[in-house]
Amino acid sequence: MTKGLTGGTIPLLYGKKEITFNFSKLEVRDILLPFYPAPLDDIVKRIKYSLLFPISSLSFRLHFSPGDKVLILVSDITRNSGLDIFLPILIEELNSCGIPDKNIEILFTLGIHRALKEEEQLAIFGKDIGSRIKAYNHNAWSDETVSPGITSRGNQIFLNRKIFEADKVVLTGTINFHYLAGFGGGRKSLLPGAAQYDSIIKFHLLSLYPEPGKGRHPKASAGILTDNPMHEEMEEVLDMVKPCFLLNTVMDSSKQIVEVFAGDPKEAFMKGCIYFLDHYAVRIRGKTDIVIASCGGLPYDINFIQAHKSLEYSKNALKKGGVLVLLAQCSDGIGNNTFLNWFEHKNVEEFELALRKNFEVNGQTAYSTLMKAKEYKIILVSSLPKEVVEKMSITPATSIEEAMDIAFSITGSSCSAYVIPQAAKVLPYMVDR
């Protein structure tokens, strides 16, 4: 963090571009940044070491026998995990165990995200892997599923059939904050990543308090795992499937791998979450009138649904009734065809009842968006049409300069502010003075 700035400029990412923000008219209390560790000297060496000496697990190779059918679960285009670096290493290790390419398959754990085009898949893991290994998009609406069981909350879970056709399942991904499940990564590859739509709906319903009218469950929040009903549900599904190994990464703002957590799917993930919290949760000693946040560019601002996560985290640094300026290009639009329909409900209480009656995953995101739009003044700098932004009860702006003019018209010129250049990665939290 850089404290007490009263003038200067800072670059903010917007899609693939960089925008220079001049804050000379603003008293910036802090620039909230994650604490990035030094880059790894040799990423490949670190990955191989993590496979040889994993967390609470046998070495990677010892989990496999010659001829095993192996399924590797991977993230989609909205989550950069360093797949192009670690996937060739995993496949090389499997080949050395006597497992040929034809026995290895890749499943993109899309949840309800759109299917990836072939060129998008190749952009993620490269042409060499694309020519050797079969890759599939998970389809949440397909009936090609198998149920591993019923959770303690009474939800019968259905997952992609390929998980159960494989002899061994390997989970991969990247650890991030998740605004409902505490953290992304780990068990999230299975639920909701590889789950059937009905299972995904039941899972996301856990984000609401059991009693109608009480809104969001207080523990279904970023950075929280203890007593988080969504995390607990995912852990139960993990126990049902029993994947043999997990490899999760932590990425920096340059989309480079800064740490690797590999081994037992529960223990390695938990170690990764502790590490991520230590580096990406940023302490603040007070909230400000204005927060200026950039998602951090692609893929974090590819659409509004992804950008909403930055909105969720950034609000932690904002006074009630304050102004939140968010830079999110949203080159892929909103991210879901039915999302905007939910904003026919302008009242939060009415919205909650409608959501419980006819729950949709993106309805929950819309509900969360409206809650914040009612509590704060949100100004969005994006490529979305003006009428689309306004329908969400958000004020549109075409530039950071226009957004700040609007902000000052609300707060006046004498106000405090935080700037968060990588808001998708930073979770502000209050500490006592």
N, C-alpha and C positions, 0 to 999 in steps of 0.2 A: 504494500500500500504506500501511496505517496500522499502526505498530509498537507492540508492547508494551502492548496493552490489557488491563486487569485488571478491567474492569466496564463495563456498559452494555448497550445493545440495538442490534440491526440488523434491518432488514426483509429477509425472504427470500421470493422468489416461489414460489408453489405453485399450478400451473395458472393460473387467472385471479385467484387470491387473493394477498394479502400476509400473511405470518406474521411476527410480531415474535419474534425470538430474543433471549432474555436470557442473556448470557454472564457474569453477575456471579460465578458460581462457577468460572469457567474462566480460565486464563491464555492469552489469545489472542496468539500471537506476531505474527501478521499477518492482515489481511484482504486476500486476494489479488484484485485487480481489474485488468482490462485498462486500458491507457492509451488512453482515448478521445480522439480529436482533437476540436477545436471543431466543433460542428455546421456544416454548409454553410449559408451565408447564403441561397443560392438553388439548391435541388437540381435543379430543371428546367434552369436555366442551366448547371449543371455537367455534366449529362448531355448536353445539346446540344453543349457545348464538346468533350466527350470523343468525340462522334461526328464532329465537324468536324476535330478534331486528335487522332486515335487513336494508339495505340502501334504503331509498326512496320507501318503499314498506310495505304492510301489512305483518304480520308474515306469515311464510311459510304455516302453516296449514290453514290459513284463505283463501287461494286461491283455496281450494279443497272442494268438496262435496262428500258424500258417493256414491260409485259406479262409480266415474269418471274413464275414461280411461286415463292413464298418460304415456307419452313417455319421457324418460330421455335420452338426447344426451350426449355421453361420448367420450373421446379421445381414440386414438388407442395406440398401443404398443410403438410408437416412442415418445410419450409424457407422462411422468410420472406426474400424477396430484394428487396422493394420493387417487385415486378412491376406493381402498380397505378399506380406513378408512371412507370416507364420504358417499359412496353409501349405506352401511347398515343403516346409520343414516337416510338418505333420505327415504329409504323404510320403516323403522320403523315409521317415521313420517306419511307417507302416509297410512300405515296400521291403525294408530291411528285415521285417518280421516274417516275410514270406507271403505278404498280402498284395496281390497284383492290383493294378489300377482298376480293372473291371469289377473288383470286389469292394471298391470304395465309391460311395455316393455322397453328394453334398445336398443338403436341404436348406434353402433360404427360409428362415423363420419369420415370415411376414406378418403374423397375426392377421389383422384385417387390412394391412397396407396393400397397395396395388402390386400386381405381379411385375417382376423385373424383366425388361427386355433383354434379349441375348447380349446386345452390345453393352448393356449396363452390368450384366454379370461379368463379362470379360474385363470391363473397366475395374471391377472390384478385385478379381483374382488372377487376371492375366490370361493371355492366349494359350500359353503352354498348358496350364491347368485345364482351361476350357476345352482343349483338344483331347485331353487324356481322361478326365473324370466327368461322369454324368452329374449334372446339377438340376435340381427341381425347385420350383416355387411352391411353397405351401399354399394350399387353397382352403381357407377357413370354411367355405361353403360346400366343400366336397363331402360326400358320404364315405370316402375312403379312409375311415378312421377306426380306431380300436379303443375301447374303454379299459384303462388299467385299474379302475375302481371308483369308489365314492369317498369324498372327503368327509371329515368330521362335521362339517357344516351341511352335509346332506347333498352336496353337488356331485353328480356323476360327471366324470371328466372323459372327454373323447379327444384323442390325439392322432396325429398323422400316422397312417398305417406303417409307413416306412420305418418308423421308430421300432416297431415290434417285429419287423421282418429282418432287422439287422441283428447280428450276433453281439456287436458292441456299439455303443453310442458315445460320441465325444461332443461335449458342449464347448462352443467358443463364443466370444463376444467381447464387449468392452464395458468397463464399469463406469457408470455415470450416476448422478442423482436422478431419481424418478419421482415425479411430483405426487404420486400416489403410493407406489410400492416401496418407497424408501430409496432403493437403488436399482438401476438397471444392470443387466449382466446376470451371470450365474443361471439360476433356475428359471429366469424369464425366457430363455430359449424354448422351454417346453410350454409353459403357461405364462402369457398367452401366445407366444411365438408360433408354436406348432399345434395349437388347439383348434377344435371345431368352433364355429361361430357361437352356438348356444353355450358352450363352456366358457368362452371369452366373455359373453354377456353376464353370466352368473358370477364370474370372477370379478368383473368390474363393478358389479352391484355392491360388492363388499366395501367399496370406497364410500358408500353412504352409511350414515349411522343407522343401526337397526330400527330405531323408532322414527316413523315418518314425521317430518316437520323440523327435524334437528340438523338437516343438511349433511355436510361431509363428516365422515368419521374422523375424530381428532387425531388418531394415530396413523391414518392413511395420508402420509405426508413425506416430503423429501427429507432424506437423511435419517429416517426413523425405521428401525426394524422391530424393536421390542414392542410386542402387543399390536403390531400392524397386521390387521386381518388379511390383507392381500399377500403380504410376505409369508404369513403362516400357511395360507392356502397353497402357494407355490412350493413351499418346502414339503408339504404333504405329497404333492404330485411328483416332486423329485424323488421322494422315498419310494413311490410306486414304480417309477421307471428304472431307477438305479443306473444312471449312466456311469460308465467306468472312469471317465476322466473329464476334467475341465481345464480350459486355457482361456483366461481373460486378460485383457490388456488395460492399461491406463494410457490415454493419449494426451499430448500437449496441444497448445493452440496452433502449432504448425502441422498438426495431424501426424506427429511422430510418436512412436511407442516410447514411453518413459519408464514403464515398469510392467512386469509380467507376473501373473499369479496362476500357477498350474498345480494340479493334483486332485485331491478329493473334492468333489463338486460343492460340498457344503463348507468345508474348512478353508479351501483356497479362496472361495468367494468371500467369506467373512473377513479373511486377512486383507483382501483387496478393498473391501468396503472401509475398513479401519484406516487403511493407507489413504484412500480417496478422501475420507472425511478430514484427515489430518492436513491434507494439501489443498483442498478445494472449498472447505467451509471457512469463511472469512469473518473474523470478529469485528463488530462495530460497537461503538459506545453511545450511539444515539441515532435516531432516524432523521431524515431530511425532508425538506419541502418538495424537492425534485429528485428523481433518479433518471439518468440517461443511460440506457442499456442497449448494447448490440448483442445479438445472439452469438456473434462470432463468425458470421458468414456461413457458407455452405459446409456441411449439410444441415446445420442447425437452424437455418432460416429457409429451407427449401419450400416449405409451405407453412400456413398459419398454425396448423395443429402442432407441428414441431416447434414453431416459434413460441407457442403458448407456454412451453416449459420455462423459457427464459423470463416470461412475464410472471409466472408463478414464483420463481426464486427471487427475482428482483424486488418484488413487493415487500419482502422482509425488511428492506432498508428504508422504506417509505412511511412517512407519517400518514395517519388516517386522513383522507381527503386530499392528499398530496397528488402531484403530477408525475406520471411515469411515461417517459418518452422511449419508445422501443423502435430500434432499427431492425427490420426483418424484410428482406426483399420479397419472399414468397413467390419465387419464380414458377413454382408448380401450383400456384393458386392456394386455395383453402386447404386442400388435402383430402377432402371427402365431399361427395355429392349431396348428402343430406344434412350436413353440418349447419348450414344457414337456416334451414327450416325451423330449427329449435328456437330461433330468436323471435318467433312469433309470440313467445312468452316473454313479456317485458318485466314481469314481477318475479323475484327470486323464489318466493314461496310457491307461487303457481307453477313455476318452472320445475321445482323439485317434485311436486306431486305428479306432474306430467311425465317426468323422467322415471319415477318409480313405476308408473303405470305401463309405460312403453319404453323400456330402457334400451338405449343404444350406447356403444362405447364412446362415440364422438359426441353424443348428447351430454355425457359427463363432462367432456372438455368444454363444450358450449356453456354448460351450467357454471363451471368454474370460471370461465371467461366473463360471464355476466355478473357473477358475484364480485369479481375484482373491478369491473367497470362501474358498478354501483358504489363501491367503497372508495375508489380512487378515480382521478381523471386520467384516462389513458389516451396517449397520442401515438399513432402508428405511422411510421415512415415506411412505406412499402410500395410495391407495384400493383397492389390490388385496386380494383375500381372503387371510387369514392363511396358509391352506394352500398357496396359490400361491407366496407369497414364501418360505415354508419349503422348498418343493420345490427352490428354486434354491440351497439352503444359505445363505440370507440370513435375518437376524432381522427380523421385521416389528415396526413400531411405529405407533401411531395418532396420535401427536403428537410434536413436537420435544422436549417435556418428557420424555415416556416414553423416547424414544430416548436422551436424555442420561443418564437414570437408569441405563439398561442400559449405556451407555458407561462411566460412572463405576464401575459394579460390576465392570468388567473392568480398567480402568486405574488406579482409585483417583482421589482428588480432586486430587492434585498432579500435574498433567500439562500438557503444552503442546499448543496446537492452532492450526490455521489455519481460517479461515472463507472459503469461496469462494462468493459470492452468485450468480455467473454462470458456473457450472462448465462449461457447454457451450461457452463462449467462451475459457476460460483454460487454458493449458498451463503448469503449474509446471515449472521445471527448475533443477537444482542448479548453483551456481557455487562456485568455490574461495573459501575464507575469506580 
